[in-house]
Amino acid sequence: MPIMFRLLLGLTVTLVVLVGGLWLLQRRLIYFPTGNVPPVEDILPGWEDATFETSDGLELSGWFMAPFEEAPVVVVFTGNAGNRSDRASLGRNLVKEGFGVLLFDYRGYGENPGHPSDTGLARDGRAAVEWTRQRAPGHALVYFGESLGAAVAIEMALAQPPAALVLRSPFSSLADLAALHSPVPVRGLLRDNYPSLDRVGRLTTSILVIAGDSDSVVPIDQSRAIYEAAPFPKELVIIAGADHNDVPLVSGEQVIAAVTRFVFG
């Protein structure tokens, strides 16, 4: 066997192995769930446990606080890491403004069964919204999506429009985001894409986009692109100096004030 042929064969096999490994393991590089969810009374006293079933038979868990009088309920679509306990401060601060709040974990997150995927998270979102409508009938719903959760919230808003949609650090698509952070080309290999920029223009609800101008995970240009593509009415709020997971952008006063003003007017 000629040396050049053997070299080409070896490179081809290596490439196939790398591509195959990326295809099989990529979701471990996208989703970073954690377990060990504390009892709700230890972290959010007065809240209640929520349990609901998805259309494919998974039982998911969350935490719920009923709204004050006629106020809306905020359904929080979390990002790709951690679990609902990491959003306790966001939920607590929204409740202080009178909102009802549902914090829930996707499949594979917290102590929930299953494995996350784009289609799976869409099912989880639908189940969470349906449970909230039944638990708080007559109350308007607000979807609050953070980062990857913003993509889930956008897809959910197309299927079941809320009274308002809040997108914190939304990206244009997972492929666009991966192209910035991956050392190898992955655009054509992704199993989950979350094409938010292609979807947002078809929404029929009012949209608030919140972004940090120092976000090192989701560049502010991608969040601006989502805002520019969104229909009116819409609003863009920039948190100066805030990185992706900084408290001011996650649950800070400016974020809570912007949501309250946008929803209540």
Rosetta silent file (secondary structure, phi, psi, omega in degrees, C-alpha in Angstrom):
SEQUENCE: MPIMFRLLLGLTVTLVVLVGGLWLLQRRLIYFPTGNVPPVEDILPGWEDATFETSDGLELSGWFMAPFEEAPVVVVFTGNAGNRSDRASLGRNLVKEGFGVLLFDYRGYGENPGHPSDTGLARDGRAAVEWTRQRAPGHALVYFGESLGAAVAIEMALAQPPAALVLRSPFSSLADLAALHSPVPVRGLLRDNYPSLDRVGRLTTSILVIAGDSDSVVPIDQSRAIYEAAPFPKELVIIAGADHNDVPLVSGEQVIAAVTRFVFG
SCORE:     score description
SCORE:     0.000 S_00000001
   1 L     0.000  122.031 -179.499    0.000    0.000    0.000 S_00000001
   2 L   -55.940  147.311 -177.818    1.579    3.336   -1.056 S_00000001
   3 H   -60.259  -43.680 -178.358    2.568    5.622    1.820 S_00000001
   4 H   -61.934  -39.548  179.402    0.424    8.518    0.565 S_00000001
   5 H   -64.176  -40.957  179.287   -2.636    6.288    0.347 S_00000001
   6 H   -65.336  -37.672  177.034   -2.069    5.062    3.894 S_00000001
   7 H   -63.735  -45.198  179.038   -1.739    8.626    5.114 S_00000001
   8 H   -63.137  -40.576  178.857   -4.974    9.647    3.398 S_00000001
   9 H   -63.787  -42.780  179.294   -6.750    6.591    4.762 S_00000001
  10 H   -63.654  -41.158  177.943   -5.516    7.344    8.268 S_00000001
  11 H   -64.971  -39.693  179.988   -6.656   10.968    8.035 S_00000001
  12 H   -64.235  -44.833  179.289  -10.038    9.891    6.699 S_00000001
  13 H   -62.514  -43.576  179.091  -10.567    7.398    9.523 S_00000001
  14 H   -60.625  -43.983  179.475   -9.507    9.993   12.094 S_00000001
  15 H   -62.875  -42.922  179.552  -11.908   12.539   10.637 S_00000001
  16 H   -61.915  -41.820  179.587  -14.770   10.027   10.616 S_00000001
  17 H   -64.433  -44.243 -179.782  -14.081    9.139   14.260 S_00000001
  18 H   -63.441  -45.949 -179.773  -13.960   12.803   15.288 S_00000001
  19 H   -64.890  -43.438  179.044  -17.130   13.681   13.402 S_00000001
  20 H   -62.701  -40.556  177.766  -18.906   10.586   14.688 S_00000001
  21 H   -64.560  -41.396  178.091  -17.867   11.357   18.241 S_00000001
  22 H   -63.450  -40.993  179.557  -19.062   14.928   17.924 S_00000001
  23 H   -62.282  -42.597 -175.898  -22.385   13.759   16.527 S_00000001
  24 H   -77.800  -33.090 -171.276  -22.940   11.297   19.350 S_00000001
  25 H  -106.363    0.729 -171.176  -21.659   13.390   22.250 S_00000001
  26 H   -60.356  -32.532 -178.357  -22.584   16.919   21.203 S_00000001
  27 H   -67.007  -23.232  174.154  -25.558   17.214   23.555 S_00000001
  28 H   -71.898  -17.605  177.971  -23.185   16.763   26.469 S_00000001
  29 H   -94.810   -5.594 -178.899  -21.450   19.896   25.202 S_00000001
  30 L  -106.546  -45.204 -175.050  -24.731   21.841   24.956 S_00000001
  31 L  -106.895  131.944 -178.105  -26.709   20.888   28.051 S_00000001
  32 E  -128.422   69.234 -178.636  -25.203   21.035   31.549 S_00000001
  33 E   -73.994  151.231  170.574  -27.903   19.908   33.992 S_00000001
  34 L  -126.599  155.587  179.168  -27.318   19.557   37.717 S_00000001
  35 L  -103.352 -141.947  176.356  -29.319   17.655   40.305 S_00000001
  36 L    52.727   55.274  176.955  -29.522   18.013   44.091 S_00000001
  37 L   -80.740  123.898  179.984  -32.560   20.284   44.178 S_00000001
  38 L   -71.813  161.789  173.724  -33.217   21.408   47.774 S_00000001
  39 L   -58.614  141.656 -175.312  -36.715   21.307   49.275 S_00000001
  40 H   -59.799  -34.112 -177.853  -38.678   24.331   48.157 S_00000001
  41 H   -68.972  -19.469  179.346  -39.337   25.449   51.743 S_00000001
  42 H   -79.738  -23.645 -173.673  -35.586   25.696   52.348 S_00000001
  43 H  -118.851  -31.608  179.022  -34.983   28.139   49.516 S_00000001
  44 L  -136.947   77.073 -179.338  -38.342   29.750   48.683 S_00000001
  45 L   -57.846  137.743  179.703  -40.633   29.634   51.741 S_00000001
  46 L    94.100  -15.265  175.859  -44.302   29.920   50.867 S_00000001
  47 L   -81.389  166.689  178.994  -43.906   28.452   47.386 S_00000001
  48 E  -123.068  156.249  174.648  -45.388   25.088   46.437 S_00000001
  49 E   -73.527  144.420  175.926  -44.118   22.096   44.525 S_00000001
  50 E  -123.559  136.180  177.909  -45.402   21.665   40.982 S_00000001
  51 E  -135.662  131.855 -179.995  -45.561   18.372   39.110 S_00000001
  52 E  -150.082  160.581 -174.290  -46.790   17.866   35.563 S_00000001
  53 E  -111.319  139.186  178.251  -46.537   15.334   32.751 S_00000001
  54 L   -84.106  169.234 -178.489  -45.231   15.879   29.228 S_00000001
  55 L   -67.516  -17.761  176.244  -46.894   14.555   26.084 S_00000001
  56 L  -104.215   19.326  167.148  -44.334   11.749   25.923 S_00000001
  57 L    87.486   15.870  176.809  -45.008   10.627   29.491 S_00000001
  58 L   -93.313  139.309  177.245  -42.249   12.234   31.564 S_00000001
  59 E   -96.690  117.760 -177.622  -43.097   13.649   34.971 S_00000001
  60 E  -107.774  157.771 -177.111  -41.386   16.994   35.532 S_00000001
  61 E  -121.855  153.757  176.736  -41.004   19.053   38.687 S_00000001
  62 E  -160.046 -174.660  175.969  -41.020   22.753   39.474 S_00000001
  63 E  -126.853  142.873 -174.657  -41.845   25.398   42.059 S_00000001
  64 E  -135.916  140.145  169.498  -44.819   27.731   41.933 S_00000001
  65 E  -125.862  127.253 -179.170  -45.981   30.893   43.643 S_00000001
  66 L   -66.977  150.520 -179.058  -49.509   32.117   42.972 S_00000001
  67 L   -74.261  159.180  175.316  -49.904   35.681   41.649 S_00000001
  68 L   -82.743  122.295  179.312  -51.070   38.617   43.718 S_00000001
  69 L    49.195 -118.433 -174.183  -54.688   39.437   42.891 S_00000001
  70 L   -97.159   12.558 -175.168  -55.030   39.833   39.088 S_00000001
  71 L   -66.209  156.095  177.303  -51.314   39.925   38.248 S_00000001
  72 L   -71.140  168.004  174.023  -49.838   37.742   35.468 S_00000001
  73 E  -109.794  130.580  177.661  -47.839   34.581   36.014 S_00000001
  74 E   -95.462  119.509  173.326  -44.252   34.448   34.729 S_00000001
  75 E   -95.704  117.054 -175.463  -43.195   31.066   33.343 S_00000001
  76 E   -94.167  120.014  174.940  -39.394   30.953   33.460 S_00000001
  77 E   -98.749  106.545 -171.153  -37.621   29.014   30.707 S_00000001
  78 L   -76.817  168.636  178.317  -34.143   28.499   32.132 S_00000001
  79 L   -76.585 -162.246 -170.056  -30.808   28.370   30.331 S_00000001
  80 L   -89.020   -0.276 -175.147  -28.711   25.325   29.540 S_00000001
  81 E  -130.210  155.972  175.095  -26.998   24.875   32.925 S_00000001
  82 E    79.335 -148.984  175.940  -27.890   24.171   36.536 S_00000001
  83 L  -152.331 -174.848 -171.255  -31.439   23.666   37.775 S_00000001
  84 H   -63.348  -25.768 -179.472  -34.364   25.711   39.051 S_00000001
  85 H   -64.924  -24.750  177.788  -32.751   26.434   42.411 S_00000001
  86 H   -72.115  -12.795  179.104  -30.199   28.604   40.588 S_00000001
  87 H  -106.017   15.198 -177.840  -33.097   30.887   39.525 S_00000001
  88 H   -59.863  -40.640 -178.811  -34.492   31.316   43.032 S_00000001
  89 H   -65.911  -37.310  176.139  -33.388   34.956   43.236 S_00000001
  90 H   -62.516  -48.846  179.124  -35.104   35.728   39.920 S_00000001
  91 H   -61.433  -43.640 -179.395  -38.315   34.104   41.101 S_00000001
  92 H   -61.300  -43.037 -177.772  -38.163   35.793   44.495 S_00000001
  93 H   -71.437  -32.054  175.919  -37.653   39.232   42.964 S_00000001
  94 H   -69.420  -38.845  178.810  -40.494   38.802   40.489 S_00000001
  95 H   -63.179  -35.582  178.287  -42.839   37.738   43.280 S_00000001
  96 H   -59.788  -25.485  178.990  -41.979   40.933   45.176 S_00000001
  97 L   -89.427    2.005  177.341  -43.511   42.841   42.251 S_00000001
  98 L   101.674  -10.445 -179.271  -46.745   40.855   42.538 S_00000001
  99 L   -67.395  147.664  160.202  -46.156   38.338   39.749 S_00000001
 100 E   -81.579  155.772 -176.845  -46.955   34.682   40.087 S_00000001
 101 E  -143.754  136.982  167.556  -43.981   32.570   39.009 S_00000001
 102 E  -114.900  119.033  168.676  -43.325   29.038   37.802 S_00000001
 103 E  -104.644  123.788 -179.640  -39.734   27.828   37.982 S_00000001
 104 E  -137.838  159.931  177.228  -39.401   24.392   36.424 S_00000001
 105 L  -104.753  140.764  173.284  -36.704   22.022   35.243 S_00000001
 106 L   -69.643  171.815  172.886  -36.498   20.502   31.797 S_00000001
 107 L   -56.810  135.975 -179.942  -36.105   16.768   31.277 S_00000001
 108 L    83.846   -8.934  179.210  -32.751   15.583   32.609 S_00000001
 109 L  -103.209  156.813 -177.104  -32.411   18.652   34.843 S_00000001
 110 L    60.926 -125.007  176.692  -32.845   18.747   38.591 S_00000001
 111 L  -115.586   22.509 -177.880  -34.159   15.315   39.463 S_00000001
 112 L   -80.209  148.149  176.122  -36.289   14.950   36.332 S_00000001
 113 L   -75.210  169.484  173.782  -36.099   11.871   34.103 S_00000001
 114 L    94.551  179.801 -178.476  -35.115   11.931   30.446 S_00000001
 115 L  -130.451  134.040 -175.725  -32.416   13.538   28.330 S_00000001
 116 L   -70.776  145.200  174.317  -32.532   17.112   26.975 S_00000001
 117 L  -160.472  168.900 -179.211  -32.958   17.896   23.275 S_00000001
 118 H   -63.620  -43.161  179.101  -34.637   20.653   21.287 S_00000001
 119 H   -68.937  -35.278  178.950  -37.798   18.626   20.693 S_00000001
 120 H   -66.498  -43.783  179.915  -37.805   17.445   24.301 S_00000001
 121 H   -66.825  -31.379  175.638  -37.507   20.947   25.734 S_00000001
 122 H   -65.222  -41.485  176.402  -40.341   22.097   23.485 S_00000001
 123 H   -62.610  -40.894 -179.066  -42.537   19.344   24.953 S_00000001
 124 H   -64.137  -41.667  178.656  -41.480   20.365   28.453 S_00000001
 125 H   -62.206  -42.729  179.379  -42.380   23.996   27.780 S_00000001
 126 H   -62.568  -41.182  179.811  -45.834   23.076   26.520 S_00000001
 127 H   -65.853  -39.159  179.573  -46.478   20.945   29.594 S_00000001
 128 H   -65.455  -43.001  179.548  -45.327   23.745   31.909 S_00000001
 129 H   -65.624  -43.085  179.979  -47.565   26.314   30.227 S_00000001
 130 H   -62.905  -42.531  178.663  -50.582   24.004   30.268 S_00000001
 131 H   -61.615  -42.149 -178.232  -50.080   23.260   33.976 S_00000001
 132 H   -65.121  -40.702  178.319  -49.817   26.977   34.747 S_00000001
 133 H   -61.599  -37.964  179.703  -53.002   27.780   32.843 S_00000001
 134 H   -74.450  -35.288 -177.726  -54.840   25.148   34.862 S_00000001
 135 H   -77.097  -30.254 -178.750  -53.289   26.208   38.184 S_00000001
 136 L  -129.543   64.876 -176.820  -53.931   29.940   37.645 S_00000001
 137 L   -62.880  140.716  178.663  -56.985   30.160   35.375 S_00000001
 138 L    87.255   -9.945  179.253  -57.842   33.611   34.132 S_00000001
 139 L   -93.923  137.229  175.857  -54.366   35.027   34.740 S_00000001
 140 L   -66.432  151.085  178.063  -52.290   36.264   31.831 S_00000001
 141 E  -109.566  141.928  172.428  -49.007   34.474   31.195 S_00000001
 142 E  -120.176  128.938  175.367  -45.595   36.023   30.602 S_00000001
 143 E   -94.761  129.219  176.666  -42.796   33.874   29.209 S_00000001
 144 E  -118.766  109.349 -179.428  -39.320   34.711   30.515 S_00000001
 145 E  -112.799  129.891  179.637  -36.575   32.906   28.589 S_00000001
 146 E  -111.484  125.855  175.750  -32.908   33.181   29.446 S_00000001
 147 L    56.197 -116.833  177.683  -30.195   32.319   26.904 S_00000001
 148 H   -60.557  -33.865  177.364  -31.080   28.873   25.533 S_00000001
 149 H   -63.888  -24.876  174.872  -34.381   29.196   27.362 S_00000001
 150 H   -64.556  -37.411  177.185  -35.115   32.269   25.252 S_00000001
 151 H   -65.663  -40.521  177.524  -35.059   29.999   22.203 S_00000001
 152 H   -64.816  -41.525 -179.196  -37.455   27.589   23.914 S_00000001
 153 H   -65.559  -37.922  177.735  -39.722   30.495   24.902 S_00000001
 154 H   -62.779  -45.793  178.448  -39.783   31.833   21.328 S_00000001
 155 H   -62.466  -39.907  179.248  -40.868   28.445   19.986 S_00000001
 156 H   -65.401  -39.085 -178.760  -43.474   28.202   22.743 S_00000001
 157 H   -66.506  -27.634  175.116  -44.767   31.702   21.958 S_00000001
 158 H   -69.096  -37.245 -178.466  -45.385   30.690   18.353 S_00000001
 159 H   -80.914  -42.774 -178.722  -47.549   27.778   19.484 S_00000001
 160 L  -137.212   88.431 -175.088  -49.286   29.463   22.436 S_00000001
 161 L   -58.285  133.270  175.434  -48.758   33.251   22.439 S_00000001
 162 L   -88.519  178.606  174.730  -48.356   34.795   25.898 S_00000001
 163 L   -70.494  -31.706  177.450  -49.412   38.262   27.014 S_00000001
 164 E  -156.171  154.147 -178.095  -45.737   39.293   26.845 S_00000001
 165 E  -127.156  123.880  177.969  -42.412   37.661   26.037 S_00000001
 166 E  -110.955  125.074 -178.582  -39.158   38.517   27.821 S_00000001
 167 E  -118.020  110.379  179.396  -35.924   37.322   26.186 S_00000001
 168 E  -101.213  119.774 -179.593  -32.798   37.623   28.299 S_00000001
 169 L    55.064   50.567  178.459  -29.522   37.172   26.357 S_00000001
 170 L   -74.736  144.868  174.394  -31.161   35.509   23.333 S_00000001
 171 L  -104.737  160.466 -177.142  -28.915   34.122   20.589 S_00000001
 172 L   -70.729  -41.908  173.200  -29.697   34.101   16.873 S_00000001
 173 L  -165.148  158.751  178.317  -29.265   30.320   16.578 S_00000001
 174 H   -65.802  -33.465  177.848  -27.273   27.617   18.299 S_00000001
 175 H   -63.001  -43.434  177.827  -25.291   27.141   15.095 S_00000001
 176 H   -62.077  -41.518 -178.657  -24.292   30.823   15.114 S_00000001
 177 H   -68.204  -42.528 -179.979  -23.305   30.599   18.760 S_00000001
 178 H   -64.796  -34.275  179.299  -21.343   27.374   18.286 S_00000001
 179 H   -62.113  -27.996  179.083  -19.463   28.880   15.360 S_00000001
 180 H   -80.507  -33.181 -171.018  -18.100   31.512   17.759 S_00000001
 181 H  -105.965  -16.926 -177.336  -17.086   29.168   20.561 S_00000001
 182 L   -90.067  136.565  178.125  -16.130   25.885   18.871 S_00000001
 183 L   -75.272  -10.726  178.871  -12.545   25.363   17.654 S_00000001
 184 L  -124.240  152.663  178.266  -13.840   23.147   14.829 S_00000001
 185 L   -64.840  124.835 -177.374  -16.599   23.784   12.245 S_00000001
 186 L  -127.532   -0.484 -171.767  -19.830   22.363   13.650 S_00000001
 187 L   -54.036  -42.594 -177.573  -22.566   24.235   11.797 S_00000001
 188 L   -85.736   -0.065 -174.475  -23.593   21.268    9.656 S_00000001
 189 L  -106.853   -9.075 -174.313  -23.264   18.723   12.455 S_00000001
 190 L   -70.860  133.353  175.770  -25.641   20.086   15.091 S_00000001
 191 L   -84.390  -30.431  177.925  -28.640   17.960   15.962 S_00000001
 192 L  -115.958  131.054 -174.639  -30.272   20.834   17.871 S_00000001
 193 L  -120.432  -34.193 -178.887  -30.248   24.297   16.297 S_00000001
 194 L    50.573   68.989 -174.923  -32.844   26.551   17.960 S_00000001
 195 L   -80.281   68.552 -172.970  -33.209   28.940   14.983 S_00000001
 196 H   -62.007  -39.205 -177.872  -34.599   31.886   16.956 S_00000001
 197 H   -63.872  -32.100  178.158  -33.739   34.555   14.399 S_00000001
 198 H   -75.314  -20.093 -174.067  -35.788   32.700   11.784 S_00000001
 199 H   -99.710  -32.006 -167.312  -38.751   32.431   14.154 S_00000001
 200 H   -63.033  -29.924 -179.370  -38.955   35.702   16.027 S_00000001
 201 H   -67.991  -14.834 -179.079  -40.400   37.699   13.134 S_00000001
 202 H   -94.984    1.316 -179.662  -43.511   35.508   13.143 S_00000001
 203 L   -72.182  155.463 -178.086  -44.426   36.273   16.744 S_00000001
 204 L  -123.518   17.897 -177.821  -47.622   38.163   17.562 S_00000001
 205 L  -119.562  163.618  176.521  -46.887   39.265   21.112 S_00000001
 206 E   -72.230  143.909 -169.952  -45.034   42.191   22.679 S_00000001
 207 E  -131.154  129.068  173.482  -41.350   41.452   23.214 S_00000001
 208 E  -111.924  121.411  176.699  -38.788   42.725   25.709 S_00000001
 209 E  -106.564  127.697  178.907  -35.143   41.900   24.942 S_00000001
 210 E  -120.691  130.686 -178.022  -32.618   42.244   27.765 S_00000001
 211 E  -145.121  154.303  174.704  -28.879   41.892   27.131 S_00000001
 212 E   -99.494  136.626 -176.642  -25.557   42.648   28.787 S_00000001
 213 L   -79.680   -0.697  175.406  -23.083   44.687   26.804 S_00000001
 214 L  -120.400   24.874 -177.768  -20.190   42.613   28.213 S_00000001
 215 L   -68.441  117.019 -178.946  -21.757   39.192   27.599 S_00000001
 216 L   -92.320   -5.435  179.128  -18.938   36.764   26.759 S_00000001
 217 L   -99.818  -55.391  175.838  -21.270   33.833   26.059 S_00000001
 218 L  -110.482  106.441 -178.916  -23.974   35.365   23.874 S_00000001
 219 L   -57.752  142.033 -177.844  -22.571   38.398   22.034 S_00000001
 220 H   -60.525  -25.939  178.130  -24.787   41.433   22.317 S_00000001
 221 H   -61.013  -35.411  178.993  -24.861   41.620   18.501 S_00000001
 222 H   -70.853  -39.104  177.288  -26.891   38.379   18.429 S_00000001
 223 H   -66.831  -38.245  176.475  -29.367   39.720   20.997 S_00000001
 224 H   -63.083  -38.349  179.458  -29.653   42.948   19.007 S_00000001
 225 H   -62.638  -39.541  175.980  -30.350   40.906   15.879 S_00000001
 226 H   -62.046  -45.196  179.470  -33.243   39.184   17.669 S_00000001
 227 H   -61.282  -46.333 -177.836  -34.592   42.577   18.722 S_00000001
 228 H   -62.885  -34.285 -178.669  -34.297   44.038   15.217 S_00000001
 229 H   -81.458  -16.871 -176.751  -36.127   41.057   13.699 S_00000001
 230 L   -73.486  146.690  176.362  -38.921   41.094   16.291 S_00000001
 231 L   -76.116  162.678  173.550  -42.239   42.752   15.429 S_00000001
 232 L   -79.392  153.599   -0.975  -43.620   45.729   17.337 S_00000001
 233 L   -77.395  144.866 -178.778  -44.391   46.396   20.126 S_00000001
 234 E  -153.446  162.237  179.432  -40.902   45.709   21.440 S_00000001
 235 E  -149.039  144.639  177.359  -38.258   47.138   23.728 S_00000001
 236 E  -118.737  127.827  177.507  -34.509   46.652   24.158 S_00000001
 237 E  -121.817  124.914  179.607  -32.807   47.058   27.538 S_00000001
 238 E  -107.077  127.250  177.251  -29.017   46.930   27.810 S_00000001
 239 E   -95.319  109.604 -174.723  -27.405   46.207   31.187 S_00000001
 240 L   -65.161  132.217  175.194  -24.099   48.068   31.169 S_00000001
 241 L    75.343    5.398 -173.445  -21.012   46.073   32.121 S_00000001
 242 L   -92.693  129.837  171.960  -22.933   42.821   32.657 S_00000001
 243 L   -89.788  175.039 -168.442  -21.580   39.432   31.609 S_00000001
 244 L   -56.486  -42.710 -176.045  -23.798   36.439   30.906 S_00000001
 245 L  -110.643   17.163  177.025  -24.099   35.106   34.464 S_00000001
 246 L   -71.872  144.472 -177.909  -23.589   38.305   36.431 S_00000001
 247 H   -53.677  -42.963 -179.746  -26.252   39.004   39.062 S_00000001
 248 H   -58.509  -29.147  179.995  -27.345   42.320   37.485 S_00000001
 249 H   -91.077  -26.362 -177.989  -28.243   40.460   34.283 S_00000001
 250 H   -79.920  -46.226 -174.813  -29.624   37.319   35.942 S_00000001
 251 L  -155.018   24.535 -174.771  -31.946   38.877   38.528 S_00000001
 252 L   -74.631  173.325 -175.845  -30.816   42.434   39.165 S_00000001
 253 H   -59.545  -40.310 -178.733  -32.895   45.525   39.842 S_00000001
 254 H   -64.912  -38.384  178.955  -32.742   46.772   36.245 S_00000001
 255 H   -65.216  -49.788 -177.751  -34.015   43.457   34.905 S_00000001
 256 H   -64.126  -41.700  179.514  -36.893   43.228   37.363 S_00000001
 257 H   -64.042  -39.560 -179.727  -37.806   46.896   36.862 S_00000001
 258 H   -65.492  -43.529  179.124  -37.770   46.480   33.070 S_00000001
 259 H   -64.067  -45.524 -178.536  -40.036   43.409   33.205 S_00000001
 260 H   -61.027  -46.764 -179.813  -42.443   45.087   35.647 S_00000001
 261 H   -64.181  -42.069 -176.575  -42.659   48.282   33.576 S_00000001
 262 H   -66.672  -40.016 -176.197  -43.042   46.382   30.305 S_00000001
 263 H   -79.998  -46.430 -175.297  -45.798   44.091   31.576 S_00000001
 264 H   -85.713  -20.105  175.798  -47.767   46.483   33.783 S_00000001
 265 L    81.109    0.000    0.000  -47.184   49.558   31.606 S_00000001
